Amino acid sequence: MDLEQELKKVFSRTFSILQEKISADTKQFELQEWDSLGQLRLIMEVEEAFQVSFLLEEIPSLDSFDKLLESITLKMKNKGFQRF
């Protein structure tokens, strides 16, 4: 399974929505469930699922599926992960 599909699963689980409703273009303001508390829940789920960590300063800028995917990819590459 690729990283994008795995991230869709995390979004689906975190926000209790169907994976089909999530795309690379999904943005925070488009999902009612993705409010400030939802953002924190999502970040915690992502950190656990992908074994990465985000700095507090990074979190506000991770406001779209695409930005989150890009950040995870970069962090995993820097750690030498080849899981996905």
C-alpha positions in Angstrom: 0.0 0.0 0.0 1.3 3.4 -0.8 1.7 6.4 1.5 -1.3 8.3 0.0 -3.7 5.4 0.6 -2.4 4.9 4.1 -2.9 8.6 4.9 -6.5 8.4 3.5 -7.1 5.6 6.0 -5.9 7.8 8.8 -8.1 10.7 7.7 -11.1 8.3 7.4 -10.5 6.8 10.9 -9.8 10.2 12.5 -12.8 12.0 11.0 -15.2 9.0 10.6 -15.7 9.7 6.9 -15.4 7.5 3.8 -12.0 7.3 2.2 -13.6 8.2 -1.1 -14.4 11.7 0.2 -10.7 12.4 0.7 -8.5 13.5 -2.2 -5.1 15.2 -2.6 -7.1 18.5 -2.8 -8.9 18.1 0.5 -8.4 21.1 2.7 -9.1 21.7 6.3 -12.0 24.1 5.8 -13.8 21.6 3.5 -14.4 19.1 6.3 -16.6 20.0 9.2 -14.8 17.5 11.4 -11.4 19.1 10.7 -11.6 21.9 13.2 -8.8 22.9 15.6 -9.5 19.8 17.8 -9.7 17.6 14.8 -6.3 19.0 13.6 -4.7 17.9 16.9 -6.4 14.5 16.7 -5.2 14.1 13.1 -1.6 15.0 13.9 -1.5 12.6 16.8 -2.9 9.8 14.5 -0.4 10.6 11.8 2.5 10.7 14.2 1.5 7.2 15.5 0.7 5.7 12.1 3.9 6.9 10.3 6.3 7.1 13.3 7.1 10.8 12.6 7.0 13.9 14.8 5.9 17.4 14.0 7.1 20.5 15.6 4.5 22.7 17.2 5.3 25.4 14.7 4.6 23.1 11.8 1.1 22.0 12.7 -0.9 25.1 11.7 0.6 24.9 8.1 -0.5 21.3 7.7 -4.0 22.4 6.5 -4.5 20.2 3.5 -4.1 16.5 2.6 -1.4 17.4 0.1 0.7 19.4 2.5 0.4 16.7 5.2 1.4 14.0 2.7 4.4 16.1 1.5 5.5 16.6 5.1 5.2 13.0 6.0 7.1 11.9 2.8 9.9 14.3 3.6 10.2 13.3 7.2 10.2 9.6 6.4 12.8 10.1 3.6 15.0 12.0 6.1 14.7 9.1 8.6 15.6 6.6 5.9 12.2 4.9 6.0 11.4 2.8 2.9 8.1 1.4 4.2 6.0 3.0 1.5 
